[in-house]
Amino acid sequence: MVALAENAWIGFVIFQIIATFTVAVLAINSFVSHKKSTWYAYWSSIIGWFLCFAIVLLIPVDIIEGDVIECRKAQEEGQQGLDCNPPFTYLPSTVLTIEWNILYWGTFALSWFVYPFLTSYWLAGDFTKFEKFFTSFKENIYIYVIMGVLGGSFLGFLTIKDDLTWDGVRQTVVLLANIYGLTIIILLMGYGLVDIPRYLFRKANRNTWLNIYCERISNLRKDKQSYEEKLTDNLKSVRLISEKISADNQLRPFVDVIISKCPPQYKANYRRIHDETFNERVTYDMLVDLHQKVMKHDHAFNRASILYERTTMKALNLQDIIASRASLSHTVLWSFKPPRTGRLVSFRNRLEWYWQTYLHTWFYRLMGVLCSVMSVVIVWCEVILPVSQIDLSPLSIIITQVPLTGVVKQFYAVVIVSYMATCAYTSLFKLQIWDYYMLVSHQQSDDNSIMFSANYLCRLAAPLSFNFLLLTKQKAPAFEAVMGKMQGLFEIGKVFIYVFPVFVVVFFLFTLFNGFQRIARSRCMKWLLGCWPIKKLHIQIPDKAAARIEGANILRQERDNKEAKATSSEPLTTMSSFSCFGLGGPPEVPSQTETHIAISTPPPRQTPVKQPARPSFNYGRTSSTYSSPNKPRYSALIDDDAV
């Protein structure tokens, strides 16, 4: 029995690995599909997310290890009445040290050496694996040479000046990496500490959330149309190049590869201009660039189309929920959902109505209040971090003054570090870098975005854990053994680690009072953007009010189209179709000489069946009513004060 108790940590380690790996797989699968993603991007991202999640969850276990060590030291010094029996979640110091070495140096290698090469490899438009590898190597080697020269010169200077040993060099590298990570943590967490409570309060207000949906629908439709135009131009170029390159040309295999990447669902419905020709000289580099554009714009168009459809359905369902508040039957009357079947249908419908009408709002309000309190406490702890004479950190006081021991203390640490990680990680997930990085749910993210997120998650996990230890003033022996005492290595490290987190309040206040949007909408910023020489990088400031009005009109049209489609015998087609070419040869050229995209005409709408009156619902600016086969009437009016 004693041997079994001593080896109980093995089962906890196995459980920890399985649980963390499961969470990582589920999280990855919400953004990408393993069927569509390349194997190296999918599995490398899972490994990166697994390591960063494991690091965050390993900190509370390490804190318990520090408490057990201090308790046993106190027993050896003669103190009586101490209970130093470790909880079942306790791990020996040797096991923790091994785990920290694997996790930290694993994330270090992935973020600084593996992901940059894999990302460049995936983005390369070359046609063979060797050429893509060579392009990736060429793009990254310049950066590593520059970093190596600068970093080597700095380490050489410190070695000569301070007579650094190998352990000192290692700690210097760790210090520089964590300074970089702490800088990003402060930026992301300063935004997330405001954004998460604000998201919960907005989610609690149905009208506010509907306005947000209308704004998203307007933006997604514009993105969809923009990517459709770009994809059409790419497919037209592919068609013209295909007609120019003969079958015996050495570039023909590369053209066939591009043809295989063209979307097959589009038919040749646009009509060519008779005198349209491709006069440029076709080169390999041109085909590489075109190959990359076809894949990029095809994925972007499909992503925008799917998100547009999903967001539209969510907005329509939200309209049904708001309109059903005064329902006498205590049932949400869905317009486009099939009725429930099976047992306890009436009870389930009534339970759904109470949740959607009352409980949903109060639940999100309560969560918003709790997250707001936690955000204010974390900001306060960051601000008073340089004050070491008096312990003013609520997070530290709760641990030291309240008798939290064992699993309870570990659970408290898990809650705090998980909230800090959520604030930082969700900000990273919401970040958009033009078309280069955009993490989208519903498995609509590309491989580059998922690897980019894994790259920065690996860089943020260890600095986030270190910042948590500073806020709570706790000791993690195994973590310190691997990371070293960074604050004591150089004076600049001590000053940065304790002083720079104070700047989190700057980003916190900027986000709280919409400082970034106010600056972006200022006249000075508009003038600067107008003088910006690079037109491609121009930043357009969106008009939210106009987007909400346009989104409400689009939503009304979509409801009309879906109801007309439901009442007609033939399906309604609203999307234009296009193609780059027919694989069997040149397409038939019609008599017209203008470019034309065929759009089918919707069938005549049938007269809807008269239904009993229901509450009206406002979702546009100007009053506009219409009949519905499932609902009686809706009016359109946007509440500008809701957002």
matplotlib code that plots the C-alpha trace (Angstrom):
import matplotlib.pyplot as plt

x = [0.0, 2.9, 4.5, 1.1, 0.7, 4.2, 3.5, 0.1, 1.7, 2.1, -1.7, -2.0, 0.6, -1.2, -4.5, -2.9, -1.5, -4.8, -6.9, -4.6, -4.2, -8.0, -8.6, -5.9, -7.5, -11.0, -9.8, -7.8, -10.8, -13.0, -10.7, -9.4, -10.5, -8.0, -9.5, -8.7, -5.5, -2.1, -0.8, 2.3, 0.3, -2.4, -0.2, 2.4, -0.3, -1.8, 1.6, 2.1, -1.3, -0.8, 2.5, 1.2, -1.9, 0.2, 2.5, -0.4, -1.8, 1.5, 2.1, -0.5, 1.1, 4.5, 3.2, 2.0, 5.5, 7.0, 4.5, 5.4, 9.2, 8.7, 6.5, 9.1, 11.9, 9.8, 9.3, 13.0, 13.5, 11.3, 7.9, 5.1, 1.5, 2.3, 0.6, 3.0, 1.1, 0.9, -2.4, -3.1, -2.2, 1.4, 4.3, 7.9, 10.3, 12.4, 9.3, 8.3, 11.8, 11.7, 8.3, 9.3, 12.4, 10.4, 7.6, 9.6, 12.4, 9.9, 7.9, 11.1, 12.2, 8.8, 8.3, 11.7, 12.8, 9.9, 6.9, 8.6, 9.9, 6.5, 4.6, 6.9, 6.7, 2.9, 2.7, 5.1, 3.4, 6.0, 5.0, 7.4, 8.3, 12.0, 11.2, 8.9, 11.5, 14.1, 11.8, 11.1, 14.7, 15.7, 13.0, 14.0, 17.8, 18.2, 16.3, 18.3, 21.6, 20.7, 19.4, 22.5, 24.9, 23.2, 22.6, 26.1, 27.6, 25.5, 26.4, 30.0, 30.0, 28.4, 30.8, 33.8, 32.4, 30.8, 32.7, 29.5, 29.4, 27.3, 24.5, 24.7, 24.4, 21.4, 19.7, 20.4, 18.6, 15.7, 15.6, 15.5, 12.8, 10.7, 11.1, 9.8, 6.9, 6.1, 5.8, 3.2, 1.4, 1.0, -0.5, -2.8, -3.9, -4.5, -7.0, -8.5, -9.1, -11.7, -12.9, -14.1, -16.4, -17.6, -18.3, -20.4, -22.4, -23.1, -24.1, -26.6, -28.4, -30.3, -30.8, -27.1, -26.0, -28.4, -26.9, -23.5, -24.8, -26.1, -22.7, -20.9, -23.3, -22.6, -18.9, -19.0, -21.0, -18.5, -15.7, -17.5, -18.0, -14.4, -12.9, -15.3, -14.0, -10.4, -11.0, -12.8, -9.8, -7.4, -9.5, -9.7, -5.8, -5.6, -7.9, -5.9, -2.6, -4.0, -5.0, -1.6, 0.6, 0.5, 0.6, 4.3, 5.4, 7.6, 5.4, 2.3, 2.5, 2.6, -0.5, -2.3, -1.5, -3.1, -6.1, -6.5, -6.7, -9.4, -12.9, -14.8, -18.3, -18.2, -19.4, -18.3, -21.1, -19.1, -18.6, -15.2, -14.4, -13.4, -10.2, -9.1, -5.6, -2.7, 0.2, 2.7, 5.4, 4.5, 7.3, 7.7, 7.7, 4.4, 2.8, 4.1, 2.5, -0.8, -0.9, -0.6, -3.3, -5.8, -5.4, -5.5, -8.6, -10.5, -10.1, -11.0, -14.1, -15.3, -14.6, -16.5, -19.5, -19.8, -19.4, -22.0, -24.5, -23.9, -24.1, -27.2, -28.9, -27.8, -29.3, -32.6, -32.8, -32.1, -34.9, -37.2, -36.1, -36.7, -40.1, -41.1, -40.6, -44.4, -45.4, -48.4, -47.5, -44.0, -42.4, -39.8, -41.4, -38.6, -38.9, -36.3, -35.9, -37.9, -40.2, -39.0, -40.1, -39.8, -40.6, -41.3, -41.6, -43.7, -41.4, -38.3, -39.8, -40.9, -37.5, -35.9, -38.2, -37.3, -33.6, -33.7, -36.0, -34.8, -31.9, -29.6, -29.6, -28.9, -26.4, -24.2, -24.7, -23.5, -20.5, -19.7, -19.7, -17.4, -15.0, -15.0, -14.0, -11.2, -10.0, -9.8, -8.0, -5.4, -4.8, -4.4, -1.9, 0.1, 0.2, 1.5, 4.0, 7.0, 6.0, 7.8, 7.7, 4.0, 1.9, -1.0, -1.8, -5.3, -4.2, -1.2, -3.2, -5.8, -3.2, -1.1, -3.7, -6.6, -5.7, -5.8, -4.0, -3.8, -6.4, -8.3, -5.2, -4.4, -8.0, -7.7, -4.4, -6.0, -8.9, -6.7, -4.1, -6.8, -8.5, -5.2, -4.5, -8.1, -7.7, -4.3, -5.2, -8.6, -7.0, -4.5, -7.4, -9.3, -6.2, -6.4, -3.3, -4.9, -5.3, -2.1, -3.5, -7.2, -8.3, -11.9, -14.2, -16.4, -13.2, -12.7, -9.1, -6.2, -3.0, -0.9, -3.3, -3.4, 0.4, 0.8, -1.5, 0.5, 3.7, 2.7, 0.9, 4.2, 6.0, 3.4, 2.9, 6.0, 6.0, 2.4, 3.2, 6.1, 3.8, 1.3, 4.0, 5.0, 1.4, 0.7, 4.2, 4.4, 7.4, 7.5, 10.8, 10.9, 9.9, 12.7, 15.1, 14.5, 13.9, 16.5, 16.1, 15.7, 15.1, 18.5, 20.6, 20.9, 19.6, 17.8, 15.9, 14.9, 13.7, 11.8, 10.1, 8.8, 8.2, 7.0, 3.8, 2.6, 1.9, -1.0, -3.1, -2.4, -3.8, -6.6, -7.8, -7.3, -9.5, -12.0, -12.6, -12.2, -9.0, -7.8, -11.0, -11.1, -7.6, -8.3, -11.4, -9.6, -8.9, -5.1, -5.2, -7.3, -4.9, -1.9, -3.7, -4.4, -0.7, 0.4, 2.5, 1.7, -1.9, -2.0, -1.6, -4.2, -6.4, -10.1, -12.1, -15.5, -18.7, -20.5, -23.8, -23.9, -22.9, -25.7, -28.3, -26.9, -26.8, -30.4, -31.5, -29.5, -31.1, -34.5, -33.7, -32.4, -35.5, -37.6, -35.5, -35.6, -39.3, -39.9, -37.6, -39.6, -42.9, -41.8, -41.5, -38.1, -34.9, -33.9, -30.5, -28.9, -25.2, -23.4, -21.3, -18.1, -15.2, -11.7, -12.2, -13.4, -10.9, -12.0, -11.0, -12.0, -15.5, -18.2, -18.1, -21.6, -22.4, -22.2, -18.9, -19.4, -18.4, -21.5, -22.2, -25.5, -27.8, -30.9, -34.2, -36.1, -39.5, -42.7, -43.5, -46.6, -49.2, -48.4, -50.9, -52.5, -51.2, -52.3, -50.8, -47.5, -45.3, -43.5, -39.7, -37.5, -34.3, -33.8, -33.8, -36.8, -40.2, -40.7, -43.1, -43.7, -45.7, -44.2, -45.6, -44.4, -44.6, -47.1, -45.2, -41.9, -40.9, -37.4, -35.8, -32.2, -31.5, -28.3, -27.9, -27.8, -24.1]
y = [0.0, 2.4, 1.7, 2.2, 5.6, 6.7, 5.9, 7.6, 10.5, 8.3, 8.1, 11.9, 12.5, 10.2, 11.9, 15.3, 14.4, 12.9, 15.7, 18.4, 16.7, 16.3, 20.0, 20.9, 18.6, 20.0, 23.5, 23.0, 21.2, 24.3, 26.3, 23.8, 20.4, 17.6, 16.5, 19.7, 20.7, 19.4, 16.8, 18.8, 22.0, 20.1, 17.9, 20.6, 23.0, 20.4, 19.8, 23.5, 24.1, 21.0, 22.3, 25.8, 24.5, 22.0, 24.8, 26.9, 24.0, 22.9, 26.1, 25.3, 21.8, 23.5, 25.9, 22.9, 21.4, 24.7, 24.6, 21.0, 21.8, 24.8, 22.8, 20.0, 22.5, 24.0, 20.5, 19.9, 23.2, 21.9, 23.4, 21.3, 20.7, 21.0, 18.8, 18.2, 15.4, 16.3, 16.1, 13.5, 16.1, 16.3, 15.5, 14.9, 17.7, 15.5, 14.8, 18.5, 19.5, 17.0, 18.2, 21.8, 21.1, 19.3, 21.8, 25.0, 24.0, 22.2, 25.4, 27.4, 25.2, 25.1, 28.9, 30.0, 27.3, 24.9, 27.1, 29.8, 27.2, 25.4, 28.6, 29.7, 26.2, 26.3, 29.8, 29.1, 28.8, 26.4, 23.2, 20.7, 19.9, 20.6, 24.0, 24.9, 23.8, 25.9, 29.0, 28.5, 28.1, 31.2, 33.4, 32.4, 32.1, 35.9, 36.5, 34.0, 35.3, 38.8, 37.5, 35.3, 38.2, 40.6, 38.0, 36.6, 40.0, 40.8, 37.5, 38.0, 41.4, 40.1, 37.1, 39.4, 42.0, 39.8, 36.5, 34.6, 30.8, 28.5, 28.6, 32.4, 32.3, 30.0, 32.3, 35.3, 33.7, 32.8, 36.4, 37.9, 35.5, 36.2, 39.9, 39.6, 37.4, 39.7, 42.6, 40.8, 39.5, 43.0, 44.1, 41.2, 40.9, 44.7, 44.3, 41.0, 42.2, 44.7, 42.8, 39.7, 41.5, 43.7, 40.7, 39.1, 42.3, 42.7, 39.0, 39.6, 42.3, 40.7, 44.0, 44.9, 41.5, 41.7, 45.0, 43.4, 40.6, 43.2, 44.9, 41.5, 40.6, 43.8, 43.4, 39.7, 40.4, 43.0, 40.6, 37.9, 40.2, 41.4, 37.9, 36.8, 39.5, 38.6, 35.0, 35.7, 37.7, 34.9, 32.3, 34.4, 34.6, 30.9, 30.4, 32.7, 31.2, 27.7, 28.6, 30.1, 27.3, 24.3, 20.7, 20.2, 23.3, 22.6, 24.9, 22.9, 20.5, 23.5, 25.0, 21.7, 21.8, 25.3, 23.9, 21.2, 23.9, 25.8, 25.5, 22.8, 24.0, 27.0, 26.7, 28.7, 31.3, 34.5, 35.5, 36.4, 39.5, 38.4, 40.4, 39.5, 38.0, 37.4, 39.3, 38.9, 36.3, 33.3, 32.5, 30.0, 32.8, 34.1, 30.7, 30.4, 33.7, 32.8, 29.4, 31.1, 33.7, 31.0, 29.0, 32.1, 33.7, 30.4, 29.7, 33.3, 33.3, 30.0, 31.2, 34.5, 32.6, 30.1, 32.7, 34.9, 32.1, 31.1, 34.6, 35.3, 32.2, 33.3, 36.7, 35.3, 33.0, 35.9, 37.8, 34.9, 34.8, 38.5, 38.3, 35.4, 37.2, 37.9, 34.5, 33.3, 29.7, 30.1, 28.7, 30.1, 30.2, 29.4, 30.5, 28.2, 25.4, 22.1, 21.5, 19.2, 15.6, 12.9, 12.8, 15.8, 18.2, 20.7, 20.7, 21.2, 24.0, 25.7, 25.3, 26.7, 29.7, 30.5, 30.1, 32.3, 34.9, 35.3, 33.0, 33.8, 37.5, 37.1, 34.4, 36.5, 39.6, 37.6, 36.3, 39.8, 41.1, 38.4, 38.8, 42.6, 42.2, 39.8, 42.2, 45.1, 43.0, 41.8, 45.3, 46.5, 43.7, 44.7, 48.4, 47.7, 45.1, 47.4, 48.0, 45.3, 46.7, 46.1, 43.3, 45.1, 42.3, 40.8, 37.6, 37.2, 38.1, 35.5, 32.8, 33.8, 35.0, 32.6, 29.0, 27.5, 24.2, 21.3, 20.9, 24.1, 26.3, 24.5, 25.1, 28.8, 29.1, 27.3, 29.8, 32.8, 31.7, 30.3, 33.7, 35.5, 33.0, 33.4, 37.2, 37.0, 34.0, 35.3, 38.6, 36.7, 34.7, 37.9, 39.6, 40.0, 40.9, 41.7, 38.4, 36.9, 35.9, 35.4, 32.7, 31.9, 29.4, 26.7, 25.2, 28.1, 29.0, 28.2, 26.4, 29.5, 31.1, 28.0, 27.6, 31.4, 31.1, 28.0, 29.9, 32.8, 30.6, 28.8, 32.2, 33.4, 30.4, 30.7, 34.5, 34.3, 31.8, 33.9, 37.0, 35.0, 34.0, 37.7, 38.7, 36.0, 36.1, 32.3, 30.1, 27.3, 25.5, 23.4, 26.4, 28.5, 25.7, 25.6, 29.3, 30.6, 33.7, 36.1, 39.2, 38.7, 38.2, 41.7, 45.0, 45.6, 42.4, 43.3, 46.7, 45.4, 42.5, 44.5, 47.9, 47.1, 45.2, 48.5, 49.6, 47.1, 49.8, 52.0, 49.4, 48.6, 52.2, 52.7, 49.7, 50.6, 54.1, 53.1, 55.1, 53.3, 53.9, 57.6, 58.1, 56.2, 58.5, 61.7, 64.2, 64.0, 60.2, 60.6, 63.1, 60.8, 57.8, 60.0, 60.8, 57.2, 56.3, 52.6, 52.3, 48.6, 49.2, 51.9, 51.4, 52.0, 53.2, 51.4, 53.3, 51.1, 52.9, 52.6, 49.0, 48.2, 49.8, 48.0, 44.7, 45.1, 45.6, 42.6, 40.5, 41.5, 40.5, 37.2, 36.5, 37.3, 35.0, 32.1, 32.4, 32.6, 29.5, 27.6, 28.4, 27.8, 24.4, 25.2, 26.3, 29.9, 30.7, 34.0, 33.3, 33.9, 31.1, 31.4, 29.3, 29.7, 27.4, 24.1, 21.3, 19.8, 22.8, 26.5, 27.4, 28.2, 31.9, 33.5, 36.4, 39.1, 40.8, 41.9, 40.1, 38.8, 36.7, 34.8, 35.0, 33.0, 34.8, 33.8, 32.1, 34.2, 34.3, 32.6, 34.2, 33.3, 31.7, 34.0, 33.4, 34.7, 38.0, 38.0, 40.8, 43.1, 43.3, 46.2, 45.5, 48.3, 52.1, 52.8, 51.2, 48.3, 45.5, 42.3, 39.1, 35.8, 32.3, 31.4, 34.8, 37.6, 40.9, 42.4, 46.1, 47.5, 50.0, 49.9, 51.1, 53.1, 53.5, 49.7, 49.5]
z = [0.0, 0.8, -2.6, -4.3, -2.5, -3.5, -7.1, -7.2, -9.1, -12.2, -12.6, -12.1, -14.8, -17.2, -16.4, -16.9, -20.3, -21.5, -20.3, -21.7, -25.0, -25.3, -24.6, -27.2, -29.9, -29.2, -29.4, -32.6, -34.2, -33.6, -35.9, -38.5, -39.9, -39.9, -43.2, -45.0, -43.1, -44.0, -41.5, -40.5, -39.8, -37.9, -35.6, -35.0, -33.9, -31.6, -30.0, -29.5, -28.0, -25.8, -24.4, -23.7, -22.0, -20.0, -18.8, -17.5, -15.6, -14.3, -12.3, -9.6, -9.1, -8.7, -6.1, -4.0, -4.3, -2.9, 0.0, 0.8, 0.8, 3.1, 5.4, 5.7, 6.4, 9.2, 10.6, 10.6, 12.4, 15.2, 14.6, 15.8, 14.6, 10.9, 8.4, 5.5, 3.8, 0.1, -1.8, -4.4, -7.1, -5.7, -8.1, -6.9, -7.6, -10.0, -12.1, -12.2, -13.2, -16.1, -17.2, -17.1, -19.2, -21.8, -21.9, -21.8, -24.2, -26.4, -26.8, -27.2, -30.1, -31.7, -31.6, -32.7, -35.2, -36.2, -36.8, -38.9, -41.4, -41.5, -42.0, -44.9, -46.4, -46.4, -47.8, -50.6, -54.0, -55.5, -57.0, -55.5, -51.9, -52.5, -54.0, -51.2, -48.6, -50.4, -50.4, -46.7, -45.9, -47.9, -46.3, -42.7, -43.0, -43.4, -40.2, -38.3, -39.6, -38.4, -35.0, -34.7, -35.4, -33.0, -30.3, -30.6, -30.3, -27.2, -25.5, -26.4, -24.9, -21.7, -21.5, -21.7, -19.3, -16.7, -17.3, -18.0, -17.7, -19.8, -17.2, -17.4, -21.2, -20.9, -18.4, -20.6, -23.6, -21.3, -20.0, -23.5, -24.6, -21.6, -21.9, -25.5, -24.2, -21.3, -23.7, -25.8, -22.7, -21.4, -24.8, -25.2, -21.6, -21.3, -24.1, -22.9, -19.3, -20.8, -23.8, -21.9, -19.4, -22.2, -24.4, -21.6, -20.9, -24.6, -24.9, -22.1, -24.1, -27.0, -28.9, -28.6, -29.8, -32.8, -33.8, -33.6, -35.9, -38.3, -38.4, -39.0, -41.8, -43.6, -43.3, -44.3, -47.3, -48.4, -47.8, -49.7, -52.7, -52.6, -52.5, -55.3, -57.5, -56.7, -57.3, -60.6, -61.8, -60.8, -62.5, -65.6, -65.6, -65.2, -68.2, -70.5, -69.4, -70.0, -73.5, -74.2, -72.8, -75.1, -74.1, -74.9, -73.1, -70.0, -67.9, -68.7, -65.7, -63.4, -65.1, -64.6, -60.9, -60.7, -62.6, -60.0, -57.3, -59.0, -57.3, -59.2, -58.2, -60.4, -64.0, -67.0, -67.0, -67.7, -71.3, -72.6, -74.6, -78.1, -78.3, -74.8, -74.9, -72.5, -73.9, -71.0, -71.0, -68.8, -66.4, -63.5, -60.9, -62.4, -62.1, -58.5, -57.6, -59.4, -57.7, -54.3, -55.1, -56.3, -53.1, -50.9, -52.5, -52.9, -49.2, -48.3, -50.4, -49.0, -45.5, -46.0, -47.6, -44.7, -42.0, -43.8, -43.9, -40.3, -39.0, -40.9, -39.4, -35.9, -36.4, -37.7, -34.7, -32.4, -34.0, -33.2, -29.6, -29.1, -30.9, -28.6, -25.3, -25.0, -26.3, -24.3, -25.0, -23.4, -26.5, -28.8, -32.3, -34.6, -38.3, -39.8, -37.2, -37.4, -34.5, -31.7, -31.5, -28.9, -25.2, -23.0, -26.0, -24.1, -21.1, -23.2, -25.2, -22.1, -20.5, -23.6, -23.5, -19.9, -20.6, -23.7, -22.2, -18.6, -17.4, -20.4, -19.6, -15.9, -16.4, -18.7, -16.4, -13.4, -15.4, -16.6, -13.0, -11.8, -14.7, -14.2, -10.5, -11.5, -14.2, -11.8, -9.2, -11.8, -13.0, -9.4, -8.7, -11.9, -10.8, -7.3, -8.5, -8.0, -4.3, -2.4, 1.1, 1.7, 0.3, -1.4, -3.9, -3.2, -5.0, -2.7, 0.5, -0.2, -0.5, 2.4, 4.9, 4.2, 5.1, 1.7, 1.5, -0.9, -3.6, -2.6, -3.0, -6.3, -7.6, -6.6, -8.6, -11.6, -11.7, -11.6, -14.1, -16.4, -16.4, -17.2, -20.0, -21.3, -21.5, -23.3, -25.6, -26.7, -27.6, -29.8, -31.4, -32.2, -33.7, -37.5, -39.6, -43.0, -44.9, -43.3, -40.0, -39.1, -36.7, -37.5, -35.8, -37.6, -39.0, -41.4, -40.4, -42.8, -41.8, -41.6, -39.1, -36.8, -36.9, -36.2, -33.2, -31.9, -32.4, -30.2, -27.7, -27.1, -26.7, -24.2, -21.9, -19.8, -19.4, -18.4, -15.7, -14.5, -14.3, -12.3, -9.8, -9.4, -8.8, -6.2, -4.7, -4.7, -5.2, -7.8, -7.3, -10.4, -12.6, -11.1, -11.5, -15.3, -15.9, -13.4, -11.2, -14.1, -12.0, -10.3, -13.5, -14.7, -13.4, -16.7, -16.2, -12.7, -13.8, -16.8, -15.1, -12.1, -13.8, -17.3, -16.3, -14.8, -18.4, -18.5, -17.0, -20.0, -22.5, -20.0, -19.9, -23.6, -24.3, -21.6, -23.1, -26.7, -27.0, -30.1, -32.0, -30.9, -32.2, -35.4, -36.0, -35.2, -37.9, -37.4, -38.0, -41.1, -42.4, -41.7, -43.4, -46.4, -46.7, -46.3, -49.3, -49.4, -50.7, -50.0, -46.3, -46.0, -43.0, -43.5, -40.4, -40.6, -39.9, -37.5, -37.7, -41.5, -41.2, -38.8, -41.1, -44.1, -42.2, -41.0, -44.7, -45.8, -42.9, -44.0, -47.6, -46.4, -44.4, -47.4, -49.6, -47.2, -46.7, -50.4, -50.9, -48.3, -49.9, -53.5, -55.2, -56.8, -54.9, -55.0, -56.3, -55.2, -55.7, -59.0, -60.3, -62.3, -63.4, -64.8, -67.8, -69.0, -68.8, -72.1, -74.2, -74.8, -73.8, -76.2, -77.0, -77.2, -79.5, -76.8, -76.3, -72.7, -69.5, -67.9, -64.8, -65.0, -62.0, -61.8, -61.3, -58.2, -58.8, -58.1, -54.4, -53.3, -51.1, -47.5, -45.2, -42.7, -39.2, -35.8, -34.7, -33.0, -31.4, -33.8, -33.8, -34.7, -36.6, -39.1, -39.1, -41.3, -40.8, -43.2, -42.7, -44.6, -44.2, -43.2, -43.6, -40.1, -38.4, -39.0, -39.3, -38.5, -38.5, -39.0, -36.6, -35.3, -31.8, -32.1, -28.4, -27.9, -28.8]

ax = plt.figure().add_subplot(projection="3d")
ax.plot(x, y, z, "-o")
ax.set_aspect("equal")
plt.show()
